[in-house]
Amino acid sequence: MSIHDPVTIGIVSISDRASSGAYEDKGLPALQDWLTRALKNPITFEPRLIPDEQAGISQTLVELVDAGCALVLTTGGTGPAPRDVTPEATLAVADKEMPGFGEQMRQISLAFVPTAILSRQVAVIRGQSLIINLPGQPKAIAETLEGLKDAEGKPRVHGIFAAVPYCIDLIGGPYLETHDAVCTAFRPKSAVRPPSA
């Protein structure tokens, strides 16, 4: 039996072309791969591949929260193009907005491309779930989750996932534990559980 809390995570790739089969979706495999490497917890994934339709995105997010997902990560649909409606669909189902996640993702991505200021990722809380919009490219997904490291592997700019476990603690979700080699979760000392024997 695992000593770590089990967690259900919704992963949503939002793309007209991938959902219609015009090209292979790379978002879901990238999310699943990174989360599997980062978390010690046993994970049940709830994957969804859907088109850029605002009502459908909102409905999917509500369904995943209702299904018990403590965390829902989306990829795609966060740019300025007319079909990019993921942030609007996410905000429409929010109880609270968590602007720091989007601010930090843009800060990280700006280290690589000046067009990062065009991205509109948001993060929200709905019930006891944290929903975060991530960038669309697999490389950018890993960079924003993990952050930037120096030559010695020490964090230079913290990735957003460092704050995710404590956020989920605060909203009543499972205790997420990370593999430090991928991403170190930050908690105040008072919120750290003693290691299991």
C-alpha positions as CSV (number, residue, x, y, z in Angstrom):
1,M,0.0,0.0,0.0
2,S,1.3,3.4,-0.9
3,I,2.2,5.8,1.9
4,H,1.3,8.7,-0.3
5,D,-2.2,10.1,-0.7
6,P,-3.8,9.0,-4.0
7,V,-4.7,11.9,-6.3
8,T,-7.0,12.3,-9.3
9,I,-5.7,14.8,-11.9
10,G,-7.6,16.1,-14.9
11,I,-5.5,16.8,-18.0
12,V,-7.2,18.7,-20.8
13,S,-5.7,19.4,-24.3
14,I,-7.7,22.0,-26.1
15,S,-7.2,22.1,-29.9
16,D,-9.6,22.2,-32.8
17,R,-7.1,20.4,-35.1
18,A,-5.9,17.7,-32.6
19,S,-9.4,16.9,-31.4
20,S,-10.6,16.5,-35.0
21,G,-7.7,14.1,-35.8
22,A,-5.9,16.6,-38.1
23,Y,-2.7,16.1,-36.1
24,E,-1.5,14.1,-33.2
25,D,-2.0,15.7,-29.8
26,K,1.2,16.2,-27.9
27,G,-0.3,18.0,-24.9
28,L,-1.8,15.1,-23.0
29,P,1.4,12.9,-23.2
30,A,3.5,15.9,-22.1
31,L,1.3,16.6,-19.1
32,Q,1.1,12.9,-18.1
33,D,4.8,12.4,-18.5
34,W,5.8,15.4,-16.4
35,L,3.3,14.7,-13.6
36,T,4.4,11.1,-13.4
37,R,8.0,12.1,-13.0
38,A,7.3,14.9,-10.6
39,L,4.9,13.4,-8.1
40,K,5.4,10.5,-5.6
41,N,1.6,10.1,-5.2
42,P,-0.3,7.4,-7.0
43,I,-2.1,9.3,-9.8
44,T,-5.3,8.6,-11.6
45,F,-5.4,10.6,-14.8
46,E,-8.7,11.9,-16.3
47,P,-7.6,12.9,-19.8
48,R,-9.7,14.9,-22.3
49,L,-9.0,16.1,-25.8
50,I,-11.5,18.8,-26.8
51,P,-12.0,21.6,-29.4
52,D,-11.6,25.3,-28.8
53,E,-15.3,25.8,-27.8
54,Q,-15.8,28.0,-24.8
55,A,-19.0,26.3,-23.5
56,G,-17.4,22.8,-24.0
57,I,-14.2,23.8,-22.2
58,S,-16.2,25.2,-19.2
59,Q,-18.4,22.1,-19.1
60,T,-15.3,19.8,-19.2
61,L,-13.7,21.7,-16.3
62,V,-16.9,21.4,-14.2
63,E,-17.2,17.7,-15.0
64,L,-13.6,17.1,-13.9
65,V,-14.0,19.0,-10.7
66,D,-17.2,17.1,-10.0
67,A,-15.4,13.8,-10.7
68,G,-13.0,14.6,-7.8
69,C,-10.0,16.0,-9.6
70,A,-7.9,17.9,-7.0
71,L,-5.9,19.4,-9.9
72,V,-6.9,20.1,-13.5
73,L,-4.2,21.2,-16.0
74,T,-5.2,22.5,-19.4
75,T,-2.9,23.1,-22.4
76,G,-3.7,25.1,-25.5
77,G,-6.0,28.0,-26.4
78,T,-4.4,30.7,-24.4
79,G,-3.1,33.1,-27.1
80,P,-4.7,36.2,-28.7
81,A,-6.3,34.5,-31.7
82,P,-10.1,34.5,-32.0
83,R,-10.4,30.8,-31.3
84,D,-8.2,31.0,-28.1
85,V,-10.9,31.0,-25.4
86,T,-9.5,28.8,-22.7
87,P,-8.9,31.6,-20.2
88,E,-12.5,32.9,-20.6
89,A,-13.9,29.4,-20.2
90,T,-11.8,28.8,-17.1
91,L,-12.7,32.1,-15.5
92,A,-16.4,31.4,-16.2
93,V,-16.3,28.4,-13.7
94,A,-14.1,30.0,-11.1
95,D,-14.9,30.6,-7.4
96,K,-11.5,32.4,-7.0
97,E,-8.9,33.6,-9.4
98,M,-5.2,32.9,-8.6
99,P,-3.3,35.5,-10.7
100,G,0.2,34.6,-9.5
101,F,0.3,31.4,-11.6
102,G,-0.2,33.2,-14.9
103,E,2.2,36.0,-13.9
104,Q,4.9,33.5,-13.1
105,M,4.3,31.4,-16.3
106,R,4.8,34.5,-18.4
107,Q,7.9,35.5,-16.4
108,I,9.4,32.0,-17.1
109,S,8.5,32.0,-20.8
110,L,9.9,35.5,-21.3
111,A,13.3,34.1,-20.6
112,F,12.9,32.1,-23.9
113,V,10.6,34.1,-26.2
114,P,9.4,37.7,-26.3
115,T,6.0,36.6,-27.5
116,A,5.3,35.1,-24.0
117,I,3.6,38.4,-23.2
118,L,0.9,37.3,-25.7
119,S,-0.1,34.3,-23.5
120,R,-3.1,34.7,-21.3
121,Q,-2.9,31.7,-19.0
122,V,-5.0,31.9,-15.8
123,A,-5.5,29.8,-12.7
124,V,-8.6,29.4,-10.6
125,I,-10.0,27.6,-7.7
126,R,-13.4,25.9,-8.1
127,G,-14.6,24.1,-5.0
128,Q,-11.7,22.0,-3.7
129,S,-9.9,21.9,-7.1
130,L,-7.1,24.0,-8.6
131,I,-7.4,24.6,-12.3
132,I,-4.4,25.9,-14.2
133,N,-4.1,26.8,-17.9
134,L,-0.6,25.9,-19.2
135,P,1.1,26.9,-22.5
136,G,0.5,24.7,-25.6
137,Q,4.0,23.5,-26.4
138,P,5.3,20.4,-24.5
139,K,8.7,22.2,-24.0
140,A,6.9,25.3,-22.5
141,I,4.7,23.0,-20.3
142,A,7.8,21.5,-18.7
143,E,9.6,24.9,-18.4
144,T,6.7,26.6,-16.7
145,L,5.9,23.7,-14.3
146,E,9.6,23.1,-13.4
147,G,11.1,26.6,-13.6
148,L,14.6,27.5,-14.7
149,K,17.7,25.9,-13.2
150,D,21.3,27.0,-13.2
151,A,24.3,24.9,-14.3
152,E,24.3,23.1,-10.9
153,G,20.6,22.3,-11.1
154,K,19.6,24.8,-8.4
155,P,16.4,26.7,-9.1
156,R,17.1,30.1,-10.7
157,V,13.4,30.9,-11.3
158,H,10.8,28.8,-9.5
159,G,8.3,26.9,-11.6
160,I,4.7,27.2,-10.8
161,F,4.4,23.6,-9.6
162,A,6.5,24.4,-6.5
163,A,3.4,26.2,-5.1
164,V,0.8,23.7,-6.3
165,P,0.9,21.2,-3.4
166,Y,0.5,23.8,-0.7
167,C,-2.3,25.5,-2.6
168,I,-4.1,22.1,-2.7
169,D,-3.5,21.7,1.0
170,L,-5.1,25.0,1.7
171,I,-8.3,24.1,-0.3
172,G,-8.7,20.7,1.4
173,G,-7.1,18.4,-1.2
174,P,-4.7,15.5,-0.9
175,Y,-1.1,16.0,0.3
176,L,1.0,16.0,-2.8
177,E,4.7,15.1,-2.5
178,T,7.2,15.8,-5.3
179,H,10.5,14.2,-6.4
180,D,13.0,17.0,-5.6
181,A,15.1,16.2,-8.7
182,V,12.2,17.3,-10.9
183,C,10.5,20.0,-8.7
184,T,10.7,20.8,-5.0
185,A,7.3,21.5,-3.4
186,F,7.4,24.5,-1.0
187,R,5.5,24.5,2.2
188,P,5.8,26.6,5.4
189,K,7.4,24.4,8.1
190,S,4.1,24.2,9.9
191,A,2.5,22.5,6.9
192,V,5.1,19.9,6.3
193,R,4.1,16.3,7.2
194,P,6.8,14.3,8.9
195,P,8.3,11.6,6.5
196,S,6.5,8.3,6.7
197,A,8.4,5.5,8.4
